[in-house]
Amino acid sequence: MMNFRKLFLLAIVILTCSCHTRLVQVGHLLESASKFIVKKEYKAARNLYIKAADAGSAEAKHFIAWMHEEGKGVK
């Protein structure tokens, strides 16, 4: 029983660290994309927003929709 508890706690720690790492990566992608928006480099921003959206970012999905609506960075 004790081994199961240790294994369970270890799994929680690993998942927590993995989620934190993913959030940091998504945050970095969003920050970089917004810098490209300011520079009006919409295609570069779109590529980063797509990566963040694939990781589950609702904010990135919002900006992709905005870019499509405005015709920025789309073909």
Phi, psi and chi 1 to 4 in degrees:
 res  aa     phi    psi   chi1   chi2   chi3   chi4
   1 MET       -  -38.4 -173.9   66.3  156.2      -
   2 MET   -66.9  -37.9 -170.9   60.3  154.0      -
   3 ASN   -64.3  -37.5  -72.4  -24.9      -      -
   4 PHE   -63.4  -42.8  176.5   74.1      -      -
   5 ARG   -60.7  -46.2 -106.5 -170.6 -170.6  166.5
   6 LYS   -62.3  -42.9  -73.1 -179.5 -179.1  178.5
   7 LEU   -64.1  -42.1 -175.4   59.6      -      -
   8 PHE   -62.4  -46.0 -179.4   72.4      -      -
   9 LEU   -64.1  -39.5  -69.8  173.9      -      -
  10 LEU   -62.7  -41.5  178.6   61.8      -      -
  11 ALA   -62.7  -40.6      -      -      -      -
  12 ILE   -63.2  -43.3  -70.9  174.0      -      -
  13 VAL   -62.9  -44.2  168.2      -      -      -
  14 ILE   -63.5  -45.1  -70.1  170.7      -      -
  15 LEU   -64.4  -39.5  -71.8  173.2      -      -
  16 THR   -63.4  -45.5  -57.6      -      -      -
  17 CYS   -64.1  -40.7  -69.2      -      -      -
  18 SER   -63.3  -43.1  173.4      -      -      -
  19 CYS   -65.0  -41.0  -70.8      -      -      -
  20 HIS   -62.5  -44.5  174.2   72.4      -      -
  21 THR   -60.8  -42.5  -59.2      -      -      -
  22 ARG   -64.9  -40.7 -171.2  173.4  -44.4  157.7
  23 LEU   -63.5  -40.0  -73.2  174.2      -      -
  24 VAL   -64.0  -43.0  169.6      -      -      -
  25 GLN   -63.5  -43.4  -68.8  170.1  -18.0      -
  26 VAL   -64.2  -42.3  167.1      -      -      -
  27 GLY   -59.4  -40.6      -      -      -      -
  28 HIS   -66.2  -40.9  178.4   70.0      -      -
  29 LEU   -62.4  -43.6  -70.9  170.2      -      -
  30 LEU   -64.7  -41.4  -67.3  172.7      -      -
  31 GLU   -63.8  -45.1 -176.9  179.7  -23.9      -
  32 SER   -64.7  -40.7  -63.2      -      -      -
  33 ALA   -63.1  -40.3      -      -      -      -
  34 SER   -65.7  -31.4   66.4      -      -      -
  35 LYS   -66.3  -38.1  -70.9  177.6 -177.6  177.2
  36 PHE   -67.6  -35.5  -78.5  119.6      -      -
  37 ILE   -60.9  -45.4  -68.4  -72.2      -      -
  38 VAL   -59.5  -38.2  169.6      -      -      -
  39 LYS   -81.2   -1.5  -64.0  179.0 -167.3  175.6
  40 LYS    63.6   31.0  -60.6 -175.1 -169.4  -88.9
  41 GLU  -100.0   75.9  -64.8  179.4   23.5      -
  42 TYR   -69.5  -35.1  -61.7  112.2      -      -
  43 LYS   -65.5  -40.9  -72.1 -176.1 -178.7 -177.9
  44 ALA   -65.0  -41.1      -      -      -      -
  45 ALA   -63.4  -44.0      -      -      -      -
  46 ARG   -59.2  -42.1 -172.4 -179.8  119.1 -103.6
  47 ASN   -61.4  -40.3  -69.3  -23.4      -      -
  48 LEU   -71.0  -39.2  -65.6  175.6      -      -
  49 TYR   -63.0  -37.2  -77.8  136.3      -      -
  50 ILE   -63.6  -43.1  -71.8  170.8      -      -
  51 LYS   -61.5  -42.8  -73.0 -179.6 -176.9  179.7
  52 ALA   -67.3  -39.0      -      -      -      -
  53 ALA   -64.4  -40.3      -      -      -      -
  54 ASP   -61.3  -27.8  -72.3  -15.5      -      -
  55 ALA   -85.0   -0.5      -      -      -      -
  56 GLY   103.8   11.6      -      -      -      -
  57 SER   -78.0  116.8  170.1      -      -      -
  58 ALA   -68.1  -34.7      -      -      -      -
  59 GLU   -61.8  -43.2 -175.0  177.5   -7.7      -
  60 ALA   -64.1  -39.8      -      -      -      -
  61 LYS   -63.1  -39.1  -67.4  173.6 -173.9  177.8
  62 HIS   -60.5  -46.1  165.4   79.2      -      -
  63 PHE   -69.2  -33.4  -80.3  110.3      -      -
  64 ILE   -63.4  -43.2  -68.3  168.9      -      -
  65 ALA   -62.7  -42.6      -      -      -      -
  66 TRP   -61.0  -43.0  170.4   79.7      -      -
  67 MET   -63.7  -40.1  -68.6  178.2   80.3      -
  68 HIS   -65.5  -42.7  -81.4  -85.1      -      -
  69 GLU   -61.2  -39.6 -175.0  175.9  -49.0      -
  70 GLU   -87.9   -8.5  -63.8  -66.8  -40.8      -
  71 GLY    71.9   31.1      -      -      -      -
  72 LYS  -105.1  122.9  -58.0 -160.4 -178.4  -77.0
  73 GLY    75.5   13.5      -      -      -      -
  74 VAL  -113.1  156.7  -65.3      -      -      -
  75 LYS   -80.5      -  -63.8  176.2 -175.7  174.1
